[in-house]
Amino acid sequence: MSKKNKKQPIKASSTRSHVAKTLPRSTRRLPVWGWALAGILFVAAIYLAVRLIGVSSPATASLPDEITPQQAQQEYQKGVYVLDVRTKEEWNQVHIPNTTLIPLDELPNRISEVPNDQQVIVVCRSGNRSQQGRDILRSAGYTQVTSMAGGLNQWSALGYATVSGP
């Protein structure tokens, strides 16, 4: 036998490492557990994107998260339902005429008092509690709900109608 035809045994472990080192990364095989992990991470990323970004259906996208006092005034004149989530004491000092008072801490227990078949604008003193009230209503399935930015402070500063007392 000539030296050219003589086959030398190749060690399997050295062959694998040699092949792995010489193949481009794109042609290496990903183990099954790697694909499973990639799939789980992909699904988790989609879930988080939907939860954090708030992807919504067209039915829930009809009202923005927040509107200006000027936009609220226009809707108020059309007869939209306005929900005030301040305290009774704040309400007695000043409130928008013909609005409903349900303090924020009572809203989860009194949510059935808020109509679900019409637009709702949630208001408070400065705009913070109204966002929380809006979110409580949305979590309960309300789709036509928004919050008024600036609250009664801005509403009053713009000279829009307010009343005092119970």
Secondary structure as the mmCIF struct_conf table of DSSP 4:
data_model
#
loop_
_struct_conf.conf_type_id
_struct_conf.id
_struct_conf.beg_label_comp_id
_struct_conf.beg_label_asym_id
_struct_conf.beg_label_seq_id
_struct_conf.end_label_comp_id
_struct_conf.end_label_asym_id
_struct_conf.end_label_seq_id
TURN_TY1_P TURN_TY1_P1 LYS A 3 ASN A 5
HELX_LH_PP_P HELX_LH_PP_P1 LYS A 6 PRO A 9
HELX_RH_AL_P HELX_RH_AL_P1 ALA A 12 THR A 22
BEND BEND1 LEU A 23 LEU A 23
HELX_RH_3T_P HELX_RH_3T_P1 ARG A 25 THR A 27
BEND BEND2 ARG A 28 ARG A 28
HELX_LH_PP_P HELX_LH_PP_P2 ARG A 29 PRO A 31
HELX_RH_AL_P HELX_RH_AL_P2 VAL A 32 ILE A 53
TURN_TY1_P TURN_TY1_P2 GLY A 54 GLY A 54
TURN_TY1_P TURN_TY1_P3 PRO A 58 ALA A 61
BEND BEND3 SER A 62 LEU A 63
BEND BEND4 ASP A 65 ASP A 65
STRN STRN1 GLU A 66 ILE A 67
HELX_RH_AL_P HELX_RH_AL_P3 PRO A 69 GLN A 77
TURN_TY1_P TURN_TY1_P4 LYS A 78 GLY A 79
STRN STRN2 TYR A 81 ASP A 84
BEND BEND5 ARG A 86 ARG A 86
HELX_RH_AL_P HELX_RH_AL_P4 LYS A 88 GLN A 93
STRN STRN3 HIS A 95 HIS A 95
TURN_TY1_P TURN_TY1_P5 PRO A 97 ASN A 98
STRN STRN4 THR A 100 LEU A 101
HELX_RH_3T_P HELX_RH_3T_P2 LEU A 104 GLU A 106
HELX_RH_AL_P HELX_RH_AL_P5 LEU A 107 ARG A 110
HELX_RH_3T_P HELX_RH_3T_P3 ILE A 111 GLU A 113
BEND BEND6 VAL A 114 VAL A 114
BEND BEND7 ASN A 116 GLN A 118
STRN STRN5 VAL A 120 VAL A 123
BEND BEND8 ARG A 125 GLY A 127
HELX_RH_AL_P HELX_RH_AL_P6 ASN A 128 SER A 139
TURN_TY1_P TURN_TY1_P6 ALA A 140 GLY A 141
BEND BEND9 GLN A 144 GLN A 144
STRN STRN6 VAL A 145 MET A 148
TURN_TY1_P TURN_TY1_P7 ALA A 149 GLY A 150
HELX_RH_AL_P HELX_RH_AL_P7 GLY A 151 ALA A 157
TURN_TY1_P TURN_TY1_P8 LEU A 158 GLY A 159
STRN STRN7 VAL A 163 VAL A 163
#
